[in-house]
């Protein structure tokens, strides 16, 4: 009986890596096949499987029916329906064997439940058509074993009794070793080409970045300039701060986040620069991305903090002056009305003058 990882690599590679015609795309491309299996006990297992070309989800496995769910419309036409049916049947057989062998080994080695096994396999295709394959096994979220594609051997990521047992278990399958050598050294390039052909439009998709700059003041002696860039695709991007036209080097004052995904399959990040308020320098956030070509986005930070302060000061002074003048007019009118006979017509006139004055102010 073949080992679980043997079945994993052979079946999933045939699931997502199909022969085809070179798409003449430029760049380096990576395909990853992921499997995560949670063993709650000897009778209950939860499994998830996913295939990725770069960051594009090609397909996944339904955890209940173990059938293929196509994430992209161009993946399914790569093979006839009968071939996909055959692959689904093979996957179901593999998962049954995988679960059985893992549970059998766990009982023999007295491995405590629950535990999680993760398998990752794939290859990187470079522009000169050379490739580099990889295979990893994880246990409970930690690196467990890795596959050396040059020497066709399994390498320990952690030296424990359990890892040595699994390493010996996998290494003793000579048929498995020969299969991996063929898949990684001969088949990977040819099999990836069809995905590059069918998925060319998705791989060449470009979305322009949208960048905004604003400031935060965590304290009186510190100003944080924030450059928020979002909506861009593909993932690689360059964001830098320019001080008086010169790029700010990495340091404790500069903090750039990791690139995070958006719900619309684009990306975002933030770059924060700590500066002293009113330091007299000019600051610009520069963004470079493939969708911009040779151009760069330059978003300056404009310190408008002084303008509102001046406006508020002027408004307060005008209000005080108006109130003082109004009080003076009111006092003058009251005094005049007291010194003038009641039948005099001057009081209404004075009130009208006061009203007009306040209205003009």
Secondary structure by P-SEA (a helix, b strand, c coil): cccaaaaaaaaaaaacbbbbccccccbbbbbbbbbbbbcccccbbbbbbbccccccccccccccccbbbbccccccccccaaaaaaaaaaaaaaaaaaaaaaaaaaaaaccccbbbbbbbbbcccccccccccbbbbbccccccbbbcccccbbbbccccaaaaaaaaaaaacaaaaaaaaaaccccccccaaaaaaaacccccbbbbbbbbbbcccccccbbbbbbbbccccccccccccccccccccccccbbbbcccccccccccbbbbbbbcccccbbbbbbbbccccccbbbbbbbbcaaaaaaaaaaaaaaaaaaaaaaaaaaaaaaaaaaaacccccaaaaaaaaaaaaaaaac
